[in-house]
Structure formats: C-alpha cells, structure tokens
Amino acid sequence: MPTANGQLQLADYDAALLARGFDAFQPAERAQMINLGYRYIARKFPFFWERSSHVYIINPGDVPLSIQGGAPLTANSVIGVDITADPYRRKLEVATQEYFRRRWQYQDYTAQQNRAIPSRYYVYAGSLYLLPPPQAQITVTVFYYQYLADMIATTDTPVTPQVYDEAILDAALVRCHRRAHELQLAGEAQARVDDALDDMLSDDIWEMEELQERVLPDDQWL
C-alpha cells in the first residue's frame, strides 16, 4: 500500500500492472519494466532528486572515501566538499589531474609526514581524496549527485517526488505494452507520459525565480 505521504511502493506499481492484465509476465519481468519506466522519468528531471549531501568524520590515517555507488557514499558524482567543523572551516578547492598525479597519487595516505589540513579534493578510481590527508580529526560535508538504484524490495519507493508516481506507472505501461507487442496501447501510454513531462517541465525549469538562473544553461547558440 502507498506510504503515509501517498507515494507508491514497488508492490503498488506491480499491483497496478496486474490489474491492467499483465499477469502473464513473471514478477521479475514486471519489476524490470517498472524500473525501466522509473529510470526514464528520473532521467528527465535529475536536478532536484539527485542532489544530496552527507556529513562524514574523517580521522588521521583514514583511507580515501569510496564513492562507487555503495557504502559509505552512494554518489554518482561529487559536486563539492566543505570542512564544516571549527577551527578548520573552509571550502575545498578541486585539485587538477596533474597536481594529483605528480604530488599525491603515489603517496602513503596513512603516513604521518604527509598529513596537514586539507585544502583540495580529487576524485579518482571511485574514491574521494582529501589533499593533503588530515592531520587531525575533521568533519566534512560532501555534496553530491546520488546514485539511482533500482527498486527491489516490495516496500521500496522512488527517490523522485510523489507527484511523479503516475508518470512512472505510465512509463512502465509503455514498456509492458511494447513487450507484449501492443504498439497502439504503448503509443497511448507514451502520450500520457509526454503530457506529464510537459507539465513537470514548467515547474522544473527554474531553480530560483528571483535569481533568474536556469537549471540547465541555454547553450543552443554554441
């Protein structure tokens, strides 16, 4: 059943497909169609649901922070890193590839002689490096685009806002109808998806109206 705020769970999407006659599909196949529709909708409007942040306590000698879509950081890409505890508060600058390769890639990050207060960061081979490694315990806030994982458990919900639920269901129906070679019904479901995307675009296009900054830069003139 839907969550307290009305958001649909994977089981609800599955029940909706069953009610529409897709009981001949295996449960795993229905889940795949739902997740494919979910990803399709999520990719259209990634900017708000993808953005996230997390606070980490880093101790001297800790290994670089893994960001490969799993614990401890489920990041698709890093936006920025700040030290957020006194007396070291600062925004870390991005290190260049040349600086990292020439100065830090080959170093022992647990060695005491390499430690200081970090001033830069670099992402390499699925890990986040603080440069230089910290000489004292620090607290950092990592801002990142979170990794979009499939819904697997029956109680899983999309990371997208609840208002996108109907569009996700219609996108799943498109894929189910195509799988069943019901192309006319797939086209009708796709039309509903397109209408929903048009409506959502008007809400998503501006991040802060007073600032007059578009979420996506207008680079069509390039």
N, C-alpha and C positions, 0 to 999 in steps of 0.2 A: 504494500500500500504506500501511497505517497508520504513523504516526510511531513513534519509539523508545519513547514512553510509551504507545503503543496508541491514540492519538487518530486518529479517522478524518479523511481528507482529502476534498476535494470529489470527487476521482476515485473514492474508495471509496463515497461516497454514490451517485454516478452508476452505478457497477457494481452496487450493490445494487438500484437501481431497474430496471436492465436485467435482472437475474436474476429479478425479480418480474414480468417481462412487459411493461415499459413501453418496449420498443424502438421502438414506432411513434411515440413522442414525439421531436421534434427535440432534439439536445443542449442547445440554448439553452433550450428549454422545460423539460427536466428540471432544468437548473441553476436556473431560476426557481422551480420547485416546491420544490427543496431549500432555496433561500434564504428562501422564504416560510415554510417549516417552521422553519428556523433562527431567523428573527426572532420567530416565535410563541413558541418556547421561551425565547429570550433575554429577551423582554419580561416573562416571568413571574417571573424571578429576576434582576433587573438589578443588585442592590446590590453584589455581590462582584466580578463580572466587569467592571462598568462603572468602578469606582473605579481611578484611576491617578494617577501623578504624574510630573513631569519637571522636570529642573533646566536653567535657562537662564542664560547670562551676558549681561547687558544693559549696553551701553556708553552713555555720554552721547551724545545725538543720535540714538539708535536710534528707529525708528518703532514705534508700538504693535504688540504681538504679535498676529498673526492667529490666530483660533481656529475658523475656519469649516470644520471637518471636513477639513482638509488640512494640509500643511506650513506652519509648523513645528509646530503643535499641533493634534492631531486630537481636539478637545474638543467634546462636546455641550453641556456647561455647566460653569462653574467653581465649585469648592467653596471654595477659599481660596488665598491667596498668602502665602508667607513669604519674607523675606530671610534667606538661610541662609549668609552669609559674614561674618566679622568685618571691621570692628567695628560693623556695621550690623544685626546680627541682630534681627529683630522680626517679629511677625505684622502684616500689613497689614489695616487695617480696610476695610470696604466703604463706598465713597462713596455718598451719596444722589444720586438723579437731579437734584435741584435744585442741589446743590453742583457736580456735574459740568457741568450746563448753564450755570450762572451764572459759574463760575470757570475751567473748563478746556476746554470743547468747542471754542471758537473760537481757542484759543491755538496758537502755533507750538511744537510739541514738540521741535524741534531747536534752538530759540533758547537760548543760554547763560543769559540772565537769568531764564528760567523754571525752571531746574534747582535741585534740592535733594535731600535724602534722602527717598525715597517713604515716605509713611505710610498711603496709601489706594490702593485699586484700584477700577476700574469697567469693566464690560463693555458695550460699545456698538458696534452695527453690525458685529458679528463680530470685534471687536478688543478686546484686553485693555490697558487704560491704567493705567500706574503714575503715581500722583499725589503730589507733583509728579514730573516726569521726573527721572531720576537725574543727579546732578552728578558722580558717579564711577562706575567700573565696579562693578556689584553682581552677586551671584548670587542668583537667586530660584528657589524651588521652587513650581510651580503644581500644585495638587491639583484634579483634575477628573474628570468622568464622560466616558469616552472614547466617541467616535462609533463606532457599529456599522456596519461596511462589509460589503457582500456578499462571499461567497467567489467569486472569479473564476478565478484560476489553478487548475489541477488539483491542485496541492500545497497550496492554502490550507486552513487548519484553522479551526474555530470558536474564538472567544475564550472561549467558555464552557468549564467544566471537562469533562474526558474522560467523566465519569460521565453527562453529558447526551447523549452521542452517539446512544444508542439512541432516546431520546425525539425527537431531531431527525429521525432516519430515519423514525420512525413518523409524525411531523407532516408530513414530506414525502409519505409514502404517503397520508395523508388527502387532501392536495391533488391528488395524481395520480389517486386513485380518483374524487374529485369531478369532476375534469376529464374523466375517461372515463365519467362518469355511472354509476359503480358505487357507489351510495349505501350499500348494505348493507356492503360491504367498507370504505368510508370510515368508517362508524359503528364497525366493529370496531377499526379502527386508532385512531380517536379515543378509544375506551375504553382502549386501551393507553396512549395519551398521558396521559389523565386519571389513570390509576393511577400512572404515573411522577411526575406533578406532585404528587399527594398525598404520595407517599413523599419527594420532594425538599422539600416544604413543611416537613416536620418537622425537616429539617436546616437550613433557611434562616431559620426564624422568629426564632431568637435569634442576635444578633451576638456578645455576650459573656455567657455564662450567669451569671457571678459578678456582673456589673453589673445583671442583670435588666432590661436595656433591650431593647425590641422593635425589630426592624429597621424595621417600619412602626408609626407611632403608632396607638393604638386611639382613633380619633376617631368611632366609631359613635354615641356619646352626643350629639354636636353636633346 
